Amino acid sequence: MRYADSCATYVEQFMPVHGYRYSIPCVCCSEVTKVFIRAPELYSYRQGTKIQTALRSLSPESCELLMSGICPTCWDKTFGEDEQHVEECYDGGPDE
């Protein structure tokens, strides 16, 4: 959560579930996305558990936003894969 730790703000919430609501601005478009992290999951992450395992209630897109600061929309625009390229990867390449 390198980006979230340095650039996001959060509010602790106790009810109905104890956790932290992060407000994370995208580094590309500046749109703010809110991500809720349950307290036990954040604790597990802070104790050294890998983010994918610790923050199990979050989507991979939310984890990526916390780490890199890139929202899902900008991620797709920047790093989206060409459909033909994806098909080639799965069927063994363009020559088969």
C-alpha positions in Angstrom: 0.0 0.0 0.0 2.9 2.3 -0.7 0.8 4.8 -2.6 -2.1 4.8 -0.2 0.2 5.3 2.8 1.7 8.4 1.3 -1.1 10.0 -0.8 -4.4 8.9 0.5 -6.5 9.9 3.4 -8.6 7.6 5.6 -11.3 7.7 8.2 -11.7 5.0 10.9 -15.2 3.5 11.1 -16.5 1.4 13.9 -20.1 0.5 12.9 -21.4 -1.7 11.4 -17.9 -3.2 10.8 -14.6 -1.9 12.2 -12.3 -0.7 9.4 -10.8 2.2 7.5 -12.4 4.1 4.5 -9.5 5.3 2.3 -10.0 8.1 -0.2 -7.4 7.5 -2.9 -6.8 10.0 -5.8 -5.7 8.5 -9.1 -2.3 9.6 -10.2 -3.5 9.8 -13.8 -7.0 11.4 -13.7 -7.1 12.7 -10.1 -10.5 11.1 -9.6 -10.9 10.0 -5.9 -12.0 6.4 -5.3 -13.1 5.2 -1.8 -12.0 1.8 -0.6 -13.0 0.2 2.7 -10.5 -2.1 4.4 -11.6 -4.2 7.3 -9.5 -3.7 10.4 -8.4 -7.3 10.8 -7.3 -7.4 7.1 -5.3 -4.2 7.4 -3.7 -5.5 10.6 -2.7 -8.8 8.8 -1.2 -6.8 5.9 0.7 -4.6 8.4 2.1 -7.7 10.0 3.7 -8.9 6.7 1.0 -10.9 4.9 1.0 -10.4 1.2 -1.6 -7.8 0.1 -3.5 -10.4 -2.1 -3.9 -12.7 0.9 -4.5 -10.1 3.7 -7.0 -7.9 1.9 -9.1 -10.8 0.7 -12.3 -8.8 0.7 -11.0 -6.4 -1.9 -10.9 -6.8 -5.6 -7.5 -7.0 -7.4 -8.3 -3.6 -8.9 -8.7 -2.1 -5.4 -5.4 -3.6 -4.3 -3.7 -2.2 -7.3 -5.1 1.2 -6.6 -3.8 1.1 -3.0 -0.3 0.1 -4.2 0.2 2.1 -7.4 -2.5 4.9 -7.2 -3.8 4.0 -10.7 -7.6 3.6 -10.9 -9.1 0.7 -12.9 -10.2 3.0 -15.7 -6.8 4.5 -16.2 -5.1 1.1 -15.8 -7.1 -0.2 -18.7 -6.4 2.8 -20.8 -2.7 2.7 -20.0 -1.9 -1.0 -19.8 -4.9 -2.7 -21.5 -4.0 -5.6 -23.6 -4.8 -5.9 -27.3 -7.4 -8.7 -27.7 -5.4 -10.3 -30.5 -2.3 -10.4 -28.4 -4.2 -12.1 -25.5 -5.5 -14.7 -27.9 -2.0 -15.4 -29.2 -0.7 -15.9 -25.7 -3.3 -18.5 -25.0 -3.1 -20.5 -28.2 0.7 -20.7 -28.4 1.5 -17.7 -30.6 0.7 -16.4 -34.1 2.3 -19.3 -36.0 0.1 -22.0 -34.7 
